Amino acid sequence: MPVLSMEKASNMTLPSPVSKEYWENSEWAYEHMKEISAKYPNQWVVVFDKKVIAASRSGSEAERIAKEKIGSREFVILFAEKGIRVY
């Protein structure tokens, strides 16, 4: 396993931690996943402000719709899987 030198490590920037609102929206989404999956079966959904603001069969389309609505603010995107799938 490669190890970074102190020089290279000191030039790295870590990603910003996600906001409290992100975690609250994520928790809300998982608590309501049964209802979300029933309403948006097998679709990508975007959760913001503890509600679904976009849904699509395409993750990139759901993300695009969400960004049109709220801009670059942080949101949760997840797949609302309906039923049992074998991979």
Short mmCIF file of the C-alpha atoms (twelve columns), coordinates in Angstrom:
data_MODEL
# 
_entry.id   MODEL 
# 
loop_
_atom_site.group_PDB 
_atom_site.id 
_atom_site.type_symbol 
_atom_site.label_atom_id 
_atom_site.label_alt_id 
_atom_site.label_comp_id 
_atom_site.label_asym_id 
_atom_site.label_seq_id 
_atom_site.Cartn_x 
_atom_site.Cartn_y 
_atom_site.Cartn_z 
_atom_site.pdbx_PDB_model_num 
ATOM 1  C CA . MET A 1  0.000   0.000   0.000   1 
ATOM 2  C CA . PRO A 2  1.508   3.359   -1.004  1 
ATOM 3  C CA . VAL A 3  2.206   5.888   1.709   1 
ATOM 4  C CA . LEU A 4  2.126   9.630   1.029   1 
ATOM 5  C CA . SER A 5  5.044   11.793  1.952   1 
ATOM 6  C CA . MET A 6  4.452   14.611  4.445   1 
ATOM 7  C CA . GLU A 7  4.863   17.094  1.600   1 
ATOM 8  C CA . LYS A 8  2.158   15.473  -0.538  1 
ATOM 9  C CA . ALA A 9  -0.132  14.904  2.442   1 
ATOM 10 C CA . SER A 10 0.159   18.544  3.547   1 
ATOM 11 C CA . ASN A 11 -1.014  19.713  0.091   1 
ATOM 12 C CA . MET A 12 -4.167  17.594  0.190   1 
ATOM 13 C CA . THR A 13 -7.486  19.119  1.085   1 
ATOM 14 C CA . LEU A 14 -10.160 17.075  2.763   1 
ATOM 15 C CA . PRO A 15 -13.767 17.322  1.634   1 
ATOM 16 C CA . SER A 16 -16.015 19.489  3.761   1 
ATOM 17 C CA . PRO A 17 -18.124 17.584  6.244   1 
ATOM 18 C CA . VAL A 18 -21.755 17.314  5.277   1 
ATOM 19 C CA . SER A 19 -24.213 19.607  6.989   1 
ATOM 20 C CA . LYS A 20 -26.542 18.816  9.849   1 
ATOM 21 C CA . GLU A 21 -29.462 19.335  7.431   1 
ATOM 22 C CA . TYR A 22 -28.063 16.658  5.107   1 
ATOM 23 C CA . TRP A 23 -28.042 14.110  7.928   1 
ATOM 24 C CA . GLU A 24 -31.539 15.141  9.022   1 
ATOM 25 C CA . ASN A 25 -32.821 14.745  5.450   1 
ATOM 26 C CA . SER A 26 -31.055 11.394  5.129   1 
ATOM 27 C CA . GLU A 27 -32.561 10.147  8.374   1 
ATOM 28 C CA . TRP A 28 -36.016 11.379  7.332   1 
ATOM 29 C CA . ALA A 29 -35.700 9.593   3.971   1 
ATOM 30 C CA . TYR A 30 -34.795 6.259   5.545   1 
ATOM 31 C CA . GLU A 31 -37.569 6.586   8.127   1 
ATOM 32 C CA . HIS A 32 -40.061 7.175   5.281   1 
ATOM 33 C CA . MET A 33 -38.561 4.779   2.737   1 
ATOM 34 C CA . LYS A 34 -41.631 2.518   2.704   1 
ATOM 35 C CA . GLU A 35 -43.899 5.400   1.641   1 
ATOM 36 C CA . ILE A 36 -41.303 6.830   -0.743  1 
ATOM 37 C CA . SER A 37 -40.828 3.447   -2.448  1 
ATOM 38 C CA . ALA A 38 -44.593 3.028   -2.784  1 
ATOM 39 C CA . LYS A 39 -45.004 6.468   -4.381  1 
ATOM 40 C CA . TYR A 40 -41.803 6.418   -6.485  1 
ATOM 41 C CA . PRO A 41 -41.106 2.714   -7.135  1 
ATOM 42 C CA . ASN A 42 -37.672 1.975   -8.585  1 
ATOM 43 C CA . GLN A 43 -36.849 5.627   -9.112  1 
ATOM 44 C CA . TRP A 44 -34.105 7.944   -7.947  1 
ATOM 45 C CA . VAL A 45 -35.505 10.456  -5.482  1 
ATOM 46 C CA . VAL A 46 -34.055 13.686  -4.161  1 
ATOM 47 C CA . VAL A 47 -34.881 14.698  -0.591  1 
ATOM 48 C CA . PHE A 48 -34.497 18.261  0.606   1 
ATOM 49 C CA . ASP A 49 -36.100 19.985  3.570   1 
ATOM 50 C CA . LYS A 50 -37.579 16.623  4.641   1 
ATOM 51 C CA . LYS A 51 -39.607 16.107  1.475   1 
ATOM 52 C CA . VAL A 52 -39.145 14.595  -1.974  1 
ATOM 53 C CA . ILE A 53 -38.431 17.407  -4.427  1 
ATOM 54 C CA . ALA A 54 -37.556 15.335  -7.517  1 
ATOM 55 C CA . ALA A 55 -37.891 11.790  -8.814  1 
ATOM 56 C CA . SER A 56 -36.869 10.055  -12.019 1 
ATOM 57 C CA . ARG A 57 -35.832 6.662   -13.362 1 
ATOM 58 C CA . SER A 58 -32.517 8.365   -14.144 1 
ATOM 59 C CA . GLY A 59 -30.327 9.516   -11.275 1 
ATOM 60 C CA . SER A 60 -28.795 12.296  -13.360 1 
ATOM 61 C CA . GLU A 61 -32.247 13.532  -14.364 1 
ATOM 62 C CA . ALA A 62 -33.427 13.581  -10.727 1 
ATOM 63 C CA . GLU A 63 -30.282 15.518  -9.812  1 
ATOM 64 C CA . ARG A 64 -30.828 17.997  -12.678 1 
ATOM 65 C CA . ILE A 65 -34.442 18.642  -11.602 1 
ATOM 66 C CA . ALA A 66 -33.352 19.166  -7.995  1 
ATOM 67 C CA . LYS A 67 -30.617 21.626  -8.990  1 
ATOM 68 C CA . GLU A 68 -33.138 23.607  -11.046 1 
ATOM 69 C CA . LYS A 69 -35.323 23.873  -7.946  1 
ATOM 70 C CA . ILE A 70 -32.753 24.560  -5.211  1 
ATOM 71 C CA . GLY A 71 -29.494 25.389  -6.946  1 
ATOM 72 C CA . SER A 72 -26.251 24.061  -5.517  1 
ATOM 73 C CA . ARG A 73 -27.559 23.485  -1.999  1 
ATOM 74 C CA . GLU A 74 -26.854 20.096  -0.435  1 
ATOM 75 C CA . PHE A 75 -29.475 17.363  -0.919  1 
ATOM 76 C CA . VAL A 76 -29.894 13.620  -0.457  1 
ATOM 77 C CA . ILE A 77 -30.334 11.392  -3.507  1 
ATOM 78 C CA . LEU A 78 -31.226 7.721   -3.206  1 
ATOM 79 C CA . PHE A 79 -32.850 4.856   -5.077  1 
ATOM 80 C CA . ALA A 80 -36.358 3.967   -3.898  1 
ATOM 81 C CA . GLU A 81 -36.206 0.266   -4.579  1 
ATOM 82 C CA . LYS A 82 -39.542 -1.531  -4.691  1 
ATOM 83 C CA . GLY A 83 -39.671 -5.257  -4.125  1 
ATOM 84 C CA . ILE A 84 -36.939 -7.839  -3.990  1 
ATOM 85 C CA . ARG A 85 -34.148 -7.823  -6.546  1 
ATOM 86 C CA . VAL A 86 -31.581 -10.497 -7.234  1 
ATOM 87 C CA . TYR A 87 -28.257 -9.203  -8.499  1 
# 
